[in-house]
Amino acid sequence: MTTLATAVLRLNARPIDYALLAVYFAVVLGIGALARRSVASSLDFFLSGRSLPAWVTGLAFISANLGAVEIFGMTANGAQFGIPTVHYYWIGAVPAMVVLGLVMMPFYYGSQVRSVPEFLLRRFGSFAHLVNGLSFAIAQVLIAGVNLYALATVVNLLLGWPIWVSIIIAAVIVLAYTTLGGLSAAVYNEVMQFFVIVAMLVPLTLVGLHKVGGWHGLTDRIKAANSDSAAQLHAWPGSNLTGISNATLSVIGIVFGLGFVLSFGYWTTNFAEVQRALAARDMSAARRTPLIGAYPKALLALVIVIPGMLAAVLSPELARYKASGGTLDNGVTYNNAIELLIRDLLPSGMLGVAITGLLAAFMAGMAANVSSFNTVFTYDLWQAYVVKDRPDAYYLRVGRTVTVLGCAIAIGTAFIARGYNNIMDYLQTLFSFFNAPLFATFVLGMFWKRTTPVAGGVGLIVGTASALTIDQLNRHHVLHMSGQGPSFVAASAAFVMDILVSVAVTLVTTPKPDSELVGLVWALTPRDELKKRTSPQDAGWYRSPALLGAGALLLATVLNIIFW
């Protein structure tokens, strides 16, 4: 099958395409070398010295998310399920990003923590901190493996190298600039990569729509080829996405499982994203980081989901694969949707831009995983529990060394992702394990001052175990769910069990005194304290976080109505 897939998907790149790639790699490594000059301390390496403006951190925030999750996962979802995939944006992203900017960032940035696990250390103590530090580190190298595998497949298609060689080469490229310049190198590359990715997606979408005769031509082709075309062309109830046949239960699964638990768990507690906001120069810039990112996030759905739908009707191989229900062994899977569209639609020159865009997306995603992994490993595990009270230069060296370790582990985890025909299934499973219980712990800890340190750690463990249990029950056919429904149910179970167990444990254990919770719990933190440290250059009504948040929610609502 590997040989067949290579033959089917080989991209006919010409010298001009390779030249564009060469320029891109030179710029990426150049940014890393320049960023190295500004790295004088561990804070510079891990958080860019908290000096970046909001527009930079906002674009980096969204670019860090534009890895394999988006480009392979969401186009694969678009090819397989159609329009319901937009729920990952308008229900499963924008509302949570607004809450992060308006509610959560004041606590993160105001407490001057260096990572999300460090916030847990201050709120709950070492037990919850250690549990979250370990689980986060594991999650990031697993997700980095997904981005690395996606990156390697493009190198494989372009140069014909074996996948294992492509994985190693791809890892070395990302390792080079993240080790050189730390978070600054990653962030400035992510800003550049954002525009490269958009330069790939917009022309690809427009050319594809032109070829099928516009939006109506696309819908006509989907209706002709699929018996469930109505489910693919309307966002609600999304039963094909959830695998839940009952319309009401499907909506509940999307709104609660995806829109609340998975979404809020990912966007508000995932340090790979929050780290970009923590690098902002003041409180206002930190709060606006996810709010600025929410606007392109809402619109990106149109140039990611629609190309997936186009690939399913324009690519003969993918059309046959989809018609077989995903069982035909013809060398392609839904993961190949974007590659097939690029192969079939773009001429030389534009092909180089598209390939560069793919590589930019996967490098941005992997760099986000690796830069957050090295921060948590160094600050929250090594410094906190292994080697304490050493000079700052020591931890800077540890951070660079751990970057190498993270890339090495990601090489191994990349092969796990290879076993999924839609990597979105794998990613959502990981999020249900790691993000859903963490969000439950944060909600209790931030809004119920009585929540105790013991409850924080026990709740995390039970929540994760609950998600694992649902996953295994479904894999062993005790439960019967398909699509991404199992991860929605697992996330919901993790959230509910974490809350129930944490409340029960709290009632029989001793809470922290109020004096230790100021700045960490909503009720005990003065509102003025949550808005401090804003510089004059970030003043002005048009920079109001509340205004930006309301605008983002309005945009998501309008788009939801249009594609209802």
Buried (B, 14 or more C-beta within 10 A) or exposed (E): EEEEBBEBBBBEBEEEBBEBBEEBBEBBBEBBEBBBEBBEEBBBBBBBBBBBBBEBBBBBBBBBBBBBBBBBBBBBBBBBBBBBBBBBBBBBBBBBBBBBBBBBBBBBBBBEBBBBBBBBBBBBBBBBBBBBBBBBBBBBBBBBBBBBBBBBBBBBBBEEBEBEEBBBBBBEBBBBBBBBBBBBBBBBBBBBBBEBBBBBBEBBBEBBBEBBEEEEBBBBBBEEBBEEBEBBBBBBBBBBBBBBEEEEBBBBBBBBBBBBBBBBBBBBBBBBBBBBBBBBBBBBBBBBBBBBBBBBBBBBBBBBBBBBBBBBBBBEBBBEBBEEEEEBEBBBBBBBBBBBBBBBBBEEEBBBBBBBBBBBBBBBBBBBBBBBBBBBBBBBBBBBEEEEEEEEEBBBBBBBBBBBBBBEBBBEBBBBBBEBBBBBBBBBBBBBBBBBBBBBBBBBBBEBBEBBBBBBBBBBBBBBBBBBBBBEBBEEEEBEBEBBBBBBBBBBBBBBBBBBBBBBBBEEEEBBEEEBBEBBBBEBBEEEBBBEBBEEEBEEEEBBBEEBBBBBBEBBBEBBEEBE
